[in-house]
């Protein structure tokens, strides 16, 4: 199950045909006596889907139909329904609204075929956390694989490093490019190896259209910056790695359509050289990206005797995204606490594999 703080509706793969010949595990609604499809005339469909990227519609059976799309170009399509869910040792959760998706298109089918669906965790009324009315949740993403730890409720543990908090930003006025149900924080600056980059404060705050918000999105892999800010980071990182890394000799290569600073690293090289760290500075907190997380090895990309590594920050302008997006690659080994009661996010560097062991879920 993918945990996605950037989307609202939780959904499961249902037992109909999926694209890309995926052989993923599926939920069969005909085997659930408590499964209830939601009609498109219901208050849930009419009133609670207004923050979906694409408005819900009616299908031929008069059921509430949702089409969801994501920043990585994947999408899912199906009907809204409710059912009884079991969560750990808690009582049964009845009437939880979710999507039963029978049409899935993925940009990474090999990875997505391992999952049963998605848990929507943003601030929309139909997100899992909103329906359950949790005041707080936390997670920690492993630096070695896509596994992690999700905690629903308080996280005041004596072994946990004290958290630094940054407030959540809310704008009540509807603006065309501002996602009101996202977890929005204030990005105040970016450092490379401790050097604060010359970025005007004005480009780091949303403008009159809402463009320029900074969203914490565990469902997006990498971090994307508006073009003017990305170019400043790109130039400084290029300067600080001159003579240390070899720039890929292919100016037309752009990884995932937005990451255009790439390097060739010899296949015989066992490790990367010491790399500059990149720090994202928020109000009251800082997220430091260091070591190999600053770069990302492009799977299957070989040039001569070189593997290809790209800067793990991309240009959101090239994706048509009018926002800064903090993806899960840079949240690895960071304890992320979403305190909804106090409207803030807490951060702390932590070994997530050790945190999993603390809870008896790691080896």
Secondary structure, DSSP 8 states (H G I E B T S, - for coil): -EEETT----EEEBSS--GGG-----B-GGG-TT-EE-BTTSHHHHHS-TTSSS--EE-TTSBEEEEEE-TTS-EEEEEEEEEEE--TTS--EEEEEEEEEEEEE-S-HHHHTT-SEEEE-SSSTTSHHHHHT-SEEEEEE-SSSS-EEEEES----TTS---EEEE-----S--TT--TTS-EE-EEEEEETTEE----GGGGS--TTSTTEEEE-TTSSSEEE-HHHHHHHHHHHHHHTBTTBEE-S-TT--BTTTB--EEEEETT--S------EEEEETTEEEEE-GGGGEEEEEEEEETTEEEEEESEEEGGGGT--EEEE-GGGGBTEEEEEETTTTEEEEEE--HHHHHHHTT---
